[in-house]
Amino acid sequence: MSAWIRLHGPRNVELRMAYPDEEQALQEGRDMIGSRSDAEPESQSRKEGEEYFPSVSDVLCVQAFLSHLKIGNGTRQRDEGQSQVGGDQGDHVDEGQADRLPVEIVDMILDGADYWASIETKMDGPRVIRQDQDAEVLKTGGLCYSPTAHPIDPRILPYRTAHPCRKISFTVTSHDQGWGGSQPGSYDGSWTWFDAYTIPAFHPTTTVATTTNTDDSDDSKQQQQQQHHYEPAELVAQYQKYYHEQHQPRFTTEANFLPSEHKLCCNKVATGDPHTHRVVWHYLDDVEPESAEASEVELAQGRGRATLNGRMVREMGVGDEVCVWARARFPGWVNYVDELSVRVFWAV
């Protein structure tokens, strides 16, 4: 049976009467990722009522399913032709000749449903950050990297587009020392906060250091190019190994003396009970820092006004990481971090 598709907008798609060859679609999804155990970023077991997060194989199977949907009016014309006894069968359109859903439409459906693969990273345990004792409390793995692979030999999971990141979800449960401050219960004048950064991956050229070979013949140049060509995963592994052996950080950040407009969020002032902040960065966010809406969000939610435009999400590339720093300023101020997790979503 053919499928009818009604587009209500770029993020609202309706499907009707769809019965494609399910076995073929699901098998193609499985073939694209190979063994499920090798490609799963995390277990999808969950308790009743918990939010469901699709795995890589889930997304690929749905993608293959949608790509087999047939569009057009083949079914309608066929039914009309069958209902006319002895009528003209010239309008009959064979179902096998119906068009498939374009890849662009399939991508729109998945993006509109926020149906993306994701990997969650959690903080190991509670942390206490006192005055001027800033600390990195969490760092994710590389975007689209399998969490089961060794850091210096990453395995890249399936992804779509050069900048596949679609959403980053932060969940922070924390509080300050529970006293002091001029406006208790608000975010104004809070001196315990969090900053989040994206750590760029290594994206080198496909050649390594120049060789000492002085032969300028065409055969020699071709041989050098073949010897120096590396796959992207091999280049990343080479880069990771170098910094691992040299014990050098590949990302450094200056300690912000005061909370900036780029802060992830801050604690409520003089609130000793833990409070959970859920901050979501979405690739479609478009609130400019200078807008009145950004000011309202900053006052009401304690978020940085410069984190509302989605730029950091849209600019993330494969292998980029996310790190979170906890900070505290001035005598007596303490940042108690009970729980912290970051879930990064990307298009497959």
C-alpha positions in Angstrom: 0.0 0.0 0.0 1.2 3.5 -0.8 1.9 6.1 1.8 0.4 9.6 1.9 2.5 12.3 3.4 1.2 15.6 4.6 3.8 18.3 5.6 2.6 20.8 8.1 6.0 22.5 8.4 9.6 21.6 8.7 9.1 20.1 12.1 5.6 18.6 11.8 5.2 15.7 9.4 2.1 13.4 9.2 2.2 9.9 7.6 -0.9 8.0 6.5 -1.6 4.5 5.3 2.0 3.2 5.2 2.7 -0.5 4.7 6.1 -0.9 3.2 8.2 -4.1 3.1 9.0 -4.1 6.8 11.4 -7.0 6.7 13.5 -5.6 3.9 13.6 -2.2 5.6 14.6 -3.6 9.0 17.2 -5.8 7.4 18.8 -2.9 5.6 19.0 -1.0 8.9 20.7 -3.9 10.6 23.2 -4.3 7.7 24.2 -0.7 7.9 25.5 -1.1 11.4 26.5 -4.7 11.5 26.5 -6.3 14.9 24.2 -4.6 17.4 26.6 -5.2 20.3 29.4 -3.4 18.4 27.4 -0.2 17.6 25.2 0.3 20.7 26.4 3.4 22.6 24.5 2.2 25.8 22.0 -0.2 27.0 18.4 0.8 26.2 16.9 -1.0 29.2 14.6 1.4 31.2 12.0 1.4 33.8 8.4 2.1 33.2 7.8 5.9 32.8 11.4 6.7 32.0 12.2 8.7 28.9 13.3 6.5 25.9 16.5 7.4 24.0 16.9 5.7 20.6 20.1 3.7 20.0 22.1 4.0 16.7 20.5 0.8 15.4 17.0 2.1 16.3 17.5 5.2 14.2 19.0 3.3 11.3 16.1 0.8 11.3 13.5 3.6 11.3 15.5 5.4 8.6 15.4 2.3 6.5 11.7 1.8 7.2 10.9 5.4 6.1 13.0 5.1 3.0 10.8 2.3 1.8 7.6 4.2 2.1 5.9 4.7 -1.3 4.4 8.1 -2.1 2.1 9.3 -4.8 -1.4 8.3 -5.8 -0.8 4.8 -7.1 -3.1 3.1 -4.5 -6.0 5.6 -5.0 -5.9 5.2 -8.8 -5.7 1.4 -8.5 -8.8 1.3 -6.2 -10.8 3.6 -8.5 -9.9 1.4 -11.5 -11.0 -1.8 -9.7 -14.3 -0.2 -8.6 -15.2 0.5 -12.2 -16.5 -2.8 -13.7 -15.5 -2.9 -17.3 -14.1 0.7 -17.0 -11.0 2.1 -18.5 -8.0 0.6 -16.7 -5.6 3.1 -18.3 -5.3 5.1 -15.0 -4.0 2.1 -13.0 -0.6 2.8 -11.5 1.3 -0.2 -10.3 2.3 0.0 -6.6 5.9 -1.0 -7.5 6.2 2.1 -9.7 5.4 4.5 -6.8 8.2 6.9 -5.8 10.1 6.3 -2.6 10.5 9.0 0.1 13.4 11.2 -0.7 16.3 11.1 1.6 15.8 14.8 2.5 12.2 14.1 3.6 13.4 11.1 5.7 15.9 13.4 7.4 13.3 16.0 8.0 11.0 13.5 9.7 13.7 12.2 12.0 14.9 15.8 12.9 11.3 16.9 13.4 10.7 14.0 15.8 14.1 14.7 17.6 14.8 11.0 16.8 18.5 11.0 17.3 21.1 8.7 18.8 22.7 9.9 22.0 25.3 9.1 24.6 25.1 10.1 28.3 28.1 10.9 30.5 27.7 11.1 34.3 29.9 12.6 37.0 31.6 9.9 39.1 30.4 11.2 42.5 29.6 14.3 44.5 32.0 17.2 44.4 32.6 20.2 46.6 34.1 23.3 45.0 35.1 26.0 47.5 36.3 29.6 46.9 38.5 29.8 43.8 38.9 26.0 43.6 37.6 25.7 40.1 37.5 22.2 38.8 36.5 20.3 35.7 33.8 17.9 37.0 32.8 16.2 33.8 34.0 15.6 30.2 32.2 13.6 27.6 33.7 11.4 24.9 34.1 12.6 21.4 30.9 13.3 19.3 29.9 10.1 17.4 32.7 8.1 19.1 31.8 4.7 20.5 32.1 4.8 24.3 33.4 1.2 24.4 36.5 2.0 22.3 39.9 3.1 23.7 40.4 6.9 23.7 43.5 6.7 21.6 41.9 4.4 19.1 38.4 5.7 18.7 35.7 4.0 16.6 33.4 6.4 14.9 29.7 5.6 14.9 27.3 6.4 12.0 26.5 10.1 11.6 24.9 12.5 9.1 26.4 15.9 7.9 29.7 17.5 8.8 28.1 18.9 11.9 25.8 16.2 13.2 25.2 17.4 16.7 21.6 18.3 17.3 21.1 18.7 21.0 23.1 18.7 24.3 21.1 18.1 27.5 22.7 19.0 30.9 21.2 17.9 34.2 22.8 19.5 37.2 21.8 18.9 40.8 23.6 21.3 43.1 23.3 24.0 45.7 25.4 26.7 47.5 26.4 27.0 51.1 22.8 28.0 52.1 23.4 31.4 53.6 24.6 34.9 52.6 23.8 36.9 49.5 21.6 39.9 49.0 18.7 38.1 47.3 18.1 34.6 48.7 16.3 32.2 46.4 17.1 34.1 43.2 19.9 33.8 40.7 20.9 37.5 41.0 24.2 37.7 42.8 25.0 34.0 42.8 28.8 33.3 43.0 28.6 29.6 42.5 28.1 28.5 38.9 29.0 26.2 36.0 30.6 26.8 32.7 30.4 24.4 29.7 32.9 24.3 26.8 33.3 22.4 23.6 36.7 20.9 23.1 37.6 20.7 19.4 38.9 17.4 18.0 42.0 17.0 15.9 41.2 17.6 12.2 44.5 17.4 10.4 45.3 17.0 6.7 45.7 13.5 5.3 49.5 13.8 5.2 52.1 13.7 7.9 55.5 15.4 8.2 57.5 15.9 5.1 59.9 13.2 4.0 63.6 13.6 3.4 63.3 11.8 0.0 64.6 14.2 -2.7 63.4 12.2 -5.7 61.1 14.4 -7.7 59.9 11.8 -10.1 56.2 11.2 -10.5 56.4 7.6 -9.3 58.2 8.7 -6.1 55.6 11.5 -5.4 52.7 9.0 -5.9 54.4 6.5 -3.6 54.8 9.2 -0.9 51.2 10.2 -1.2 50.1 6.5 -0.8 52.4 6.1 2.2 51.1 9.2 4.0 47.4 8.7 3.4 45.4 8.0 6.6 41.8 7.3 7.3 40.1 9.9 9.7 39.9 7.5 12.6 43.7 6.7 12.2 44.5 10.4 12.3 42.5 10.9 15.4 44.2 8.0 17.0 47.6 9.4 16.1 46.7 12.7 17.6 45.3 11.2 20.8 48.4 9.0 21.2 50.7 12.0 20.8 49.0 14.0 23.6 48.7 10.9 25.8 52.5 10.3 25.6 53.4 14.0 26.0 51.0 14.5 28.9 49.9 17.8 27.4 46.3 19.1 27.6 44.8 19.8 24.2 42.3 22.3 25.7 42.8 24.9 28.4 40.5 27.5 29.7 41.1 30.6 31.8 39.3 30.8 35.1 36.4 33.2 34.8 36.6 35.5 37.8 32.9 36.2 37.6 30.0 34.5 36.0 29.7 35.5 32.3 27.0 35.6 29.8 28.3 32.2 28.5 27.8 30.4 31.8 25.8 27.1 31.8 23.8 27.9 34.9 24.3 29.1 38.5 22.9 28.0 41.8 20.1 29.8 43.6 21.4 32.2 46.2 21.5 31.0 49.8 19.6 27.8 49.1 20.9 24.8 51.0 18.6 22.3 49.5 19.7 20.6 46.2 18.0 21.9 43.1 18.0 20.3 39.7 18.6 22.4 36.6 17.9 20.9 33.2 19.5 23.0 30.5 19.1 22.1 26.8 21.1 23.5 24.0 19.3 22.8 20.6 20.7 23.3 17.2 17.5 25.3 16.2 17.9 27.7 19.1 18.0 31.3 17.9 17.7 33.7 20.8 20.2 36.4 20.6 22.1 37.5 23.7 21.0 41.1 23.4 17.3 40.3 23.2 14.8 40.9 26.0 13.9 37.2 25.9 17.5 36.3 26.7 17.4 38.6 29.7 14.3 37.0 31.0 15.7 33.5 30.7 18.9 34.6 32.5 16.9 36.0 35.5 14.3 33.2 35.6 16.6 30.2 35.0 20.1 31.3 35.9 21.4 30.5 32.4 23.9 32.5 30.4 22.2 34.7 27.8 24.9 33.9 25.2 24.0 30.1 25.3 20.6 30.6 23.8 21.4 30.9 20.1 22.4 27.3 19.4 25.7 28.3 17.9 27.9 25.9 20.0 25.7 23.0 19.0 25.6 23.8 15.3 29.4 24.2 15.2 30.3 20.9 16.9 32.2 18.4 14.7 32.8 14.7 14.8 35.2 14.0 17.7 34.5 17.3 19.6 34.0 16.9 23.3 32.0 18.7 26.0 33.4 19.6 29.4 31.8 21.2 32.4 33.6 23.2 35.1 32.2 24.1 38.5 33.2 27.4 40.1 32.9 29.4 43.3 34.0 32.9 44.2 34.4 35.0 47.4 34.9 33.9 51.0 32.3 31.6 52.3 30.8 30.6 49.0 30.7 26.8 48.2 29.4 24.9 45.2 28.1 21.5 46.3 27.6 19.4 43.1 25.6 16.3 44.0 24.9 15.0 40.5 25.8 16.0 36.9 25.2 14.4 33.6 25.5 15.4 29.9 23.7 13.7 27.1 24.8 14.6 23.5 22.5 13.9 20.6 23.5 13.6 17.0 21.9 12.8 13.6 22.5 9.4 12.2 
